[in-house]
Amino acid sequence: MSYYQIKGGSMIKVFSFVASCAGKESNTALFSDMVAKRLKEYAEKSGKEVEYKRITGESLKIEFCRSCETCFYDWECPLDNGDDMSVLKQKMLCADVILFCSPVYMGSMSGLMKCVVDRLAYWSHLYELAGKTAAVLVTSSNNHGTETASAIEEAVRMFGASVAYSGCAYRHNADPGLNNRSDMDPILDEICGRLMDCLEQPYKYITREQDISFYVRGKENLRAKAFAEIFGSDLAYDAAAWEQRGFDRYNRLSDYLKNGNLVHSSRIHST
Ligand SMILES: Cc1cc2nc3c(=O)[nH]c(=O)nc-3n(C[C@H](O)[C@H](O)[C@H](O)COP(=O)(O)O)c2cc1C
């Protein structure tokens, strides 16, 4: 089960983070919009509606991670109150589908996407996006699209999300300045078909690697709990969250989702 299924209702909330500052000219924003438009058509066929919101880089102020590692202990980033990270996080946590969209810049994801992923590093300890459906949408002129999509996908999977699609729309034959529309069109059906399927059965999109790291983290949290009990110390927040979310009852993330659990999105929802 997914967050979307448990929540019920017929509205699919899609949030897109476009890590490009190209504004109205952004190819990546265009790709995101095209996916959202096609997804609306797919949703309508099954009697559902889509609410689509996107944020692009030029409207955001995001600071670089300072490597203080406070987030791994306090589960809050000291920079969050001074920039737009809280807004971005809130939008992701309230969505059923999250689109992580980036152009290829110099053979890799945009600096903004990397910056955001770094700031969310502690989500990989909390599986904050477990049960969410995600897609990674990359645009590029002619190279490094697959590698870039894979690198973003890796991070999104570490956050616990079910990644329905990860790929790139290239611009092989277009003149400079032209968008990738003709390269995007042919893959829209594949993307949207998978997104709809993932909303219904997110556990199918959890990889073996995600299940293994969930298992290992579970054992670490169990050990932390035993220590806290023996020595009468406070239970670390991640171990407490593990229990609170019912992760401790499962060895695999895929089983957790299969059994219809809902991740409560920690403190961020309430701030
Ligand atoms: C600074 C910069 C670096 C780029 N580096 C690459 C690259 O390494 N490989 C490539 O194929 N395209 C590269 N491109 C092209 C972009 O990936 C492509 O135009 C993309 O669709 C831009 O998306 P946007 O309009 O949303 O920013 C680069 C573009 C810029 C501005």
The ligand as a Tripos MOL2 file, in Angstrom:
@<TRIPOS>MOLECULE
LIG
   31    33     1     0     0
SMALL
NO_CHARGES

@<TRIPOS>ATOM
      1 C1         26.1990   24.7210  -17.8010 C.3       1 LIG1
      2 C2         25.6300   23.6690  -18.7220 C.ar      1 LIG1
      3 C3         26.2630   22.4600  -18.8170 C.ar      1 LIG1
      4 C4         25.7530   21.4600  -19.6460 C.ar      1 LIG1
      5 N1         26.4060   20.2510  -19.7160 N.ar      1 LIG1
      6 C5         25.9100   19.2940  -20.5290 C.ar      1 LIG1
      7 C6         26.6010   18.0480  -20.6350 C.ar      1 LIG1
      8 O1         27.5930   17.7840  -19.9770 O.2       1 LIG1
      9 N2         26.0810   17.1300  -21.4810 N.ar      1 LIG1
     10 C7         24.9770   17.3580  -22.2500 C.ar      1 LIG1
     11 O2         24.5880   16.4940  -23.0060 O.2       1 LIG1
     12 N3         24.2930   18.5260  -22.1290 N.ar      1 LIG1
     13 C8         24.7340   19.4990  -21.3060 C.ar      1 LIG1
     14 N4         24.0550   20.6970  -21.2030 N.ar      1 LIG1
     15 C9         22.7720   20.8670  -21.8990 C.3       1 LIG1
     16 C10        21.5950   20.6900  -20.9280 C.3       1 LIG1
     17 O3         21.6930   19.4660  -20.2290 O.3       1 LIG1
     18 C11        20.2520   20.6760  -21.6560 C.3       1 LIG1
     19 O4         20.1270   21.7730  -22.5050 O.3       1 LIG1
     20 C12        19.1240   20.6420  -20.6470 C.3       1 LIG1
     21 O5         17.9460   20.2540  -21.3310 O.3       1 LIG1
     22 C13        18.9260   21.9970  -19.9770 C.3       1 LIG1
     23 O6         17.8140   21.9460  -19.1330 O.3       1 LIG1
     24 P1         17.1840   23.2710  -18.4910 P.3       1 LIG1
     25 O7         16.7560   24.1280  -19.6560 O.co2     1 LIG1
     26 O8         16.0220   22.7980  -17.7050 O.co2     1 LIG1
     27 O9         18.2340   23.8970  -17.6420 O.co2     1 LIG1
     28 C14        24.5740   21.6970  -20.4070 C.ar      1 LIG1
     29 C15        23.9470   22.9540  -20.2850 C.ar      1 LIG1
     30 C16        24.4500   23.9210  -19.4590 C.ar      1 LIG1
     31 C17        23.7350   25.2380  -19.3280 C.3       1 LIG1
@<TRIPOS>BOND
     1     1     2 1
     2     2     3 ar
     3     2    30 ar
     4     3     4 ar
     5     4     5 ar
     6     4    28 ar
     7     5     6 ar
     8     6     7 ar
     9     6    13 1
    10     7     8 2
    11     7     9 ar
    12     9    10 ar
    13    10    11 2
    14    10    12 ar
    15    12    13 ar
    16    13    14 ar
    17    14    15 1
    18    14    28 ar
    19    15    16 1
    20    16    17 1
    21    16    18 1
    22    18    19 1
    23    18    20 1
    24    20    21 1
    25    20    22 1
    26    22    23 1
    27    23    24 1
    28    24    25 2
    29    24    26 1
    30    24    27 1
    31    28    29 ar
    32    29    30 ar
    33    30    31 1
@<TRIPOS>SUBSTRUCTURE
     1 LIG1         1 GROUP 0 **** ****
